[in-house]
C-alpha cells in the first residue's frame, strides 16, 4: 500500500500555508492618503523621500535612491560608478538572470565565477580566476539573504581596483559581521518586487555611503537631473526610473512591520536547519560565522539523490508538493550563463558581447563551466519559499515530517 501522497497515500498537510503578500489597513490607508492628496509623483510628494531616508538608515547606509525595480537599480548603480563600455563585471551564475542582464543594459560584459558549495554565494577563489585587464567590478549576490564573504571579496577588489556593487535584492536586514549589507561595497541594490519581503508589487533601491555616487545615482533614475538644477536641465544620460508616491507609501507600511516578520522567519529557518540536517541526504546551506543575520528570503537545502536511490530532484520536489509542502521547487533550473539571451547574444543594441574578447578569444558563454552552480541547478538545490517560514510551529514540523516521509519511502517513486 502506497504511503506517499504522490502515489495515492495521505498527505502530511492539507491546509494552505500563509499566503503572500501580507497586508492590512496600514497599506490601504497609506495608498489612500497618497491618492486623495493628488500628489502621486515623487516630484511633488514626500513619500519617496521618506522611504529613501528610512530604508538607507535601516540598511546602515548614508544614502538611499529609490528606483522602479531591483534590475533598474543595478543598471543605474553600474552606470553611476563610471565604468567604461565593455567593462567586465564578475557575477555568480546562481542568481536571477537580471544580475547579468542589467550588466548588459549598462553596456558592460558579465563574466561568471562559481559559487561556494556550502553557501551558494560567490566563491572568492573563483573570482580571482576570471579577473582580466578589463575587469572593473564584482557583484556579490546575497542569495536567499545569505551574505557573501565580503572581507575576502573586498580584499580582491582592493587588490585589483574593482568596484563592488552588491546585489542585495533578497537581503533586507541581512548582516555581515554586525553590519547590514548593501553599503559594505561602494553600492548596493535592493528589490521590492511582489515576491520580496517588503513589496509594493515592484520597486527598487540603491544604497551607498558615497555622497558623489549617491548624487549620480539620483540623476540616473531621474532623467539625468542634478540636485539644484532646473526641472528641464539634464546633465547625465539617465532614464526615468522613479518610484511613485503610492508605491513608496505601501513600502513604508511594509517596512514598519518588517522587524517582527524577519524575526519569525529567522526562527523558522533555524528550526528547519537543525531538524532537516538529521535526515540522510538533506543538507541545509551553511551559515558561516561572519553571517550575523540573514533575511531568510528562501530556505534552501541541498538534496543528495544518492541517498534517495538516485531519485531525480524534480521527482523529489513533486513528491514534497504532493505532501502539502507548497510552494517548494527546484529553484533556478540553469546557471545564468546558459540562458538563451547570453548563449545566443540576443542583446539588441547592447551588443558589447558580440565583439568582446575574454581570455584571448571572442566571449562565448557556452565556454563557461561552473560545476557547483551546475550541480545546484540540475540536481541539488531545493527551495522552500519564504511564506512557508511564516507558518506556525505545526507547519514547520510538517515540513520536516514530509521530507522524512519521502526519505523513508522513496522506493515508491523509483522506476
C-alpha positions in Angstrom: 0.0 0.0 0.0 1.4 3.4 -1.0 2.4 5.8 1.8 3.5 8.8 -0.3 0.8 11.2 -1.3 2.0 11.3 -4.9 1.5 7.6 -5.1 -2.0 7.7 -3.5 -1.3 8.0 0.2 -2.5 10.5 2.7 -0.6 13.9 2.5 1.1 15.2 5.5 -0.6 18.6 5.3 -3.9 19.6 3.7 -4.1 23.2 4.9 -2.6 26.0 2.8 0.5 27.7 4.2 0.3 31.5 4.9 -0.3 33.5 1.7 1.8 36.3 0.4 1.8 39.3 0.4 0.8 40.1 3.9 -1.1 43.4 4.3 -3.6 45.1 6.5 -5.2 48.5 6.9 -1.8 50.2 7.0 -1.2 49.7 3.3 -4.7 50.7 2.4 -4.5 53.9 4.5 -1.1 54.7 3.1 -2.2 54.3 -0.6 -5.5 56.1 0.1 -3.6 59.0 1.6 -1.5 59.5 -1.5 -4.4 59.1 -3.9 -6.5 61.6 -2.2 -3.6 64.1 -1.8 -3.3 64.3 -5.6 0.5 64.1 -5.2 1.2 60.9 -6.9 4.7 61.6 -8.3 7.9 62.0 -6.3 8.5 65.4 -7.8 5.8 66.9 -5.7 5.4 64.4 -2.9 7.2 63.3 0.3 6.8 59.5 0.5 9.7 58.6 -1.8 12.0 61.0 0.1 10.9 59.4 3.4 11.4 55.9 2.1 14.9 56.7 0.8 15.9 58.1 4.2 14.3 55.4 6.3 15.4 52.4 4.2 19.0 53.7 4.0 19.1 54.1 7.8 17.7 50.6 8.2 20.4 49.2 6.0 23.2 51.1 7.8 23.8 53.3 4.7 24.2 57.1 4.4 22.1 57.5 1.2 19.2 55.7 -0.5 18.0 56.3 -4.0 14.6 54.7 -5.0 14.1 53.1 -8.4 11.5 51.2 -10.3 12.9 47.8 -9.7 16.0 45.9 -8.4 17.0 45.4 -12.1 17.0 49.1 -12.9 18.7 49.8 -9.5 21.6 47.5 -10.6 21.8 49.2 -14.0 21.8 52.7 -12.5 24.4 51.8 -9.9 26.8 50.4 -12.6 26.4 53.5 -14.7 26.8 55.8 -11.8 30.1 54.0 -10.9 31.6 55.5 -14.1 32.7 52.2 -15.6 33.5 52.3 -19.3 31.6 50.5 -22.0 32.9 46.9 -22.3 34.0 46.7 -18.7 33.8 43.1 -17.4 31.6 42.7 -14.3 32.1 39.4 -12.3 28.7 37.9 -11.4 27.8 34.5 -9.8 25.9 32.1 -12.1 23.5 31.1 -9.3 21.2 34.1 -9.4 18.2 35.6 -11.2 19.1 36.5 -14.7 18.7 40.2 -14.1 22.0 40.2 -12.2 23.6 39.6 -15.6 21.2 41.3 -18.0 21.4 44.6 -16.0 25.2 44.5 -16.7 24.4 44.1 -20.4 22.0 47.0 -20.3 24.7 49.1 -18.8 26.8 48.3 -21.9 29.1 46.1 -20.0 30.0 42.4 -20.1 29.0 39.8 -17.5 31.7 37.3 -16.6 30.9 34.3 -14.3 32.7 33.0 -11.3 31.4 29.9 -9.5 29.7 29.7 -6.1 30.8 28.2 -2.8 29.4 24.7 -2.5 28.4 25.2 1.2 26.7 28.6 0.9 25.8 29.1 -2.8 27.3 32.6 -2.6 30.1 33.9 -4.8 33.3 32.0 -4.2 36.2 34.5 -3.8 38.8 31.9 -5.1 36.8 31.6 -8.3 36.6 35.4 -8.6 40.4 35.6 -8.8 40.5 33.1 -11.7 38.4 35.2 -14.1 39.9 38.7 -13.5 41.5 40.2 -16.6 42.8 43.6 -17.5 39.3 44.6 -18.4 37.6 43.7 -15.2 36.1 46.7 -13.5 33.6 45.5 -11.0 32.4 42.5 -9.0 28.8 41.8 -8.0 28.4 39.6 -4.9 24.8 38.3 -4.8 23.5 37.7 -1.2 21.4 34.8 -2.4 18.3 34.0 -0.3 19.5 36.7 2.1 22.8 34.9 3.0 25.6 37.4 3.0 28.7 36.7 0.8 32.2 36.7 2.2 32.6 40.4 1.9 36.1 40.6 3.6 37.5 38.3 1.0 35.7 39.9 -1.9 36.7 43.3 -0.6 40.3 42.4 -0.4 40.3 41.1 -4.0 38.5 44.3 -5.1 41.1 46.5 -3.4 44.0 44.5 -4.9 42.6 44.9 -8.5 40.9 48.3 -8.1 37.4 46.9 -8.7 34.1 48.5 -7.8 31.9 46.3 -5.6 28.2 46.5 -6.4 26.2 44.3 -4.0 23.1 42.6 -5.4 21.2 42.6 -2.1 17.8 42.2 -3.8 16.9 39.3 -1.4 18.7 40.6 1.7 16.8 43.3 3.5 18.2 43.3 7.1 20.9 40.7 6.4 24.1 41.4 8.3 27.8 40.7 7.7 29.8 40.8 10.9 27.1 43.0 12.5 26.7 45.5 9.6 23.8 45.3 7.3 24.6 44.5 3.7 24.3 47.0 0.8 26.8 49.7 1.6 29.7 47.4 2.5 30.8 47.7 -1.1 30.6 51.0 -3.0 27.0 50.5 -3.9 24.2 48.1 -3.1 20.8 47.3 -4.7 17.5 46.0 -3.3 14.2 44.9 -4.8 10.6 45.4 -3.7 9.1 43.1 -6.3 6.0 41.1 -5.4 7.8 38.0 -4.1 10.0 40.1 -1.8 9.6 40.5 2.0 9.0 44.2 1.6 6.9 44.9 -1.5 4.7 47.2 -3.5 4.4 44.8 -6.4 7.5 46.4 -7.9 10.2 48.8 -6.8 13.9 49.0 -6.0 16.5 50.9 -4.0 20.2 51.8 -4.3 22.2 52.4 -1.1 25.7 53.9 -0.7 27.9 55.7 1.8 29.5 57.8 -1.0 27.8 61.2 -1.5 29.1 61.7 -5.0 27.9 58.2 -6.1 24.5 58.9 -4.5 24.2 62.1 -6.5 25.0 60.3 -9.7 22.5 57.5 -8.9 19.8 60.1 -8.2 20.5 61.6 -11.6 20.5 58.2 -13.3 17.0 57.4 -12.1 15.6 60.9 -12.6 16.2 61.6 -16.3 19.7 62.9 -15.8 18.7 65.8 -13.5 21.0 67.1 -10.8 20.2 68.4 -7.4 19.7 72.2 -7.5 19.2 72.2 -11.3 16.1 73.3 -13.2 13.4 70.7 -14.0 14.3 70.8 -17.7 18.0 70.8 -17.1 19.7 67.4 -17.7 23.4 66.7 -17.1 23.5 62.9 -17.3 22.2 60.3 -19.6 19.7 59.0 -17.1 16.4 57.2 -17.5 13.0 57.7 -15.8 13.3 55.0 -13.1 11.4 57.0 -10.5 9.4 55.2 -7.9 5.8 56.5 -7.5 4.5 58.0 -4.3 1.8 55.3 -4.0 4.4 52.5 -4.2 6.7 54.3 -1.6 3.7 54.7 0.8 3.0 51.0 0.6 6.6 50.0 1.0 6.9 52.3 4.1 3.9 50.5 5.6 5.6 47.1 4.9 8.9 48.3 6.3 7.2 49.3 9.6 6.2 45.7 10.3 9.3 44.0 8.8 11.2 43.6 12.0 8.8 41.2 13.6 8.3 39.2 10.4 12.0 38.9 9.9 12.5 37.5 13.4 9.8 34.9 12.8 11.4 33.8 9.5 14.8 33.6 11.2 13.4 31.4 14.0 11.7 29.2 11.5 14.8 28.8 9.4 16.9 27.9 12.5 14.4 25.2 13.4 14.4 23.7 9.8 18.1 23.9 9.6 18.5 21.9 12.8 15.8 19.3 12.0 16.4 18.7 8.3 20.1 18.2 8.9 19.3 15.0 10.7 17.7 13.4 7.6 20.2 11.5 5.4 20.7 13.2 2.1 19.4 16.6 3.1 21.9 19.3 3.8 20.8 22.9 4.6 23.0 25.7 3.3 25.8 26.6 5.8 25.6 29.8 7.7 29.3 31.0 8.2 30.4 32.7 11.4 30.6 36.0 9.5 26.8 36.0 9.0 25.3 37.8 11.9 21.8 37.9 10.3 20.0 36.6 7.2 16.8 37.8 5.8 15.8 34.2 5.1 14.2 35.1 1.8 14.3 31.5 0.9 15.1 28.3 2.8 17.5 26.4 0.5 18.7 22.9 1.2 20.9 20.6 -0.8 19.3 17.4 -1.9 21.6 14.4 -2.5 19.9 12.0 -4.9 22.3 9.1 -3.9 20.7 9.0 -0.5 17.3 8.6 -2.2 18.2 5.7 -4.5 19.1 8.1 -7.3 15.6 9.8 -7.3 15.9 12.9 -9.5 15.4 16.2 -7.8 12.3 17.1 -9.8 10.6 14.0 -8.6 11.6 14.7 -5.0 10.1 18.2 -5.3 6.9 16.9 -6.9 6.6 14.5 -4.0 7.2 17.2 -1.5 4.5 19.4 -3.0 2.1 16.4 -3.1 2.6 16.1 0.7 1.2 19.6 1.0 4.5 21.4 1.3 3.7 24.1 -1.2 5.4 26.0 -2.7 8.6 24.1 -2.8 10.6 23.9 -6.1 14.0 23.3 -7.6 14.9 27.0 -7.9 16.9 28.2 -10.9 16.9 25.5 -13.5 20.1 26.5 -15.2 23.1 28.7 -14.5 22.7 32.3 -15.7 25.3 31.8 -18.4 23.2 29.1 -20.1 20.2 31.5 -20.5 19.4 31.8 -24.3 19.8 35.6 -24.1 23.6 35.1 -23.4 24.2 31.9 -25.4 22.5 33.4 -28.5 23.7 37.0 -27.7 20.2 38.4 -28.2 21.0 41.7 -26.8 19.9 44.2 -29.5 22.0 47.4 -29.4 23.6 46.4 -26.1 26.0 44.4 -28.2 29.3 44.5 -26.4 29.3 40.7 -26.1 29.1 40.3 -29.9 32.7 41.6 -30.2 34.2 41.4 -26.7 37.3 39.2 -26.2 37.7 37.4 -23.0 40.8 35.4 -22.1 42.1 35.6 -25.6 39.0 34.8 -27.7 35.6 36.2 -28.5 33.5 35.6 -25.5 31.2 32.6 -25.8 29.0 31.8 -22.8 28.9 28.1 -23.8 32.6 28.1 -22.7 31.8 28.9 -19.1 31.7 26.0 -16.7 30.9 26.5 -13.1 30.4 23.0 -11.7 29.0 23.9 -8.3 26.3 26.1 -9.9 25.6 23.5 -12.5 25.1 20.8 -9.8 22.9 23.1 -7.7 20.6 23.9 -10.6 20.5 20.4 -12.1 20.3 18.0 -9.1 20.9 19.6 -5.7 19.1 22.8 -4.7 15.6 22.7 -3.3 13.8 25.9 -2.3 11.1 26.4 0.3 9.6 29.8 -0.5 9.5 32.5 2.2 5.8 32.3 3.1 6.4 28.8 4.4 8.6 30.4 7.0 5.7 32.4 8.3 3.9 29.2 9.3 3.1 28.2 12.9 5.2 25.6 14.5 3.0 22.8 13.4 3.5 23.8 9.8 7.3 23.7 10.3 7.0 20.2 11.9 5.0 19.1 8.9 7.7 20.3 6.5 10.2 18.1 8.4 7.7 15.2 8.6 7.1 15.3 4.8 10.8 15.3 3.9 11.4 12.4 6.4 8.4 10.5 4.9 9.9 10.8 1.4 13.3 9.7 2.7 11.8 6.5 4.2 9.5 5.7 1.2 11.4 6.9 -1.9 11.4 3.4 -3.4 7.7 4.0 -4.3 9.0 6.6 -6.8 11.8 4.7 -8.4 11.2 3.3 -11.9 
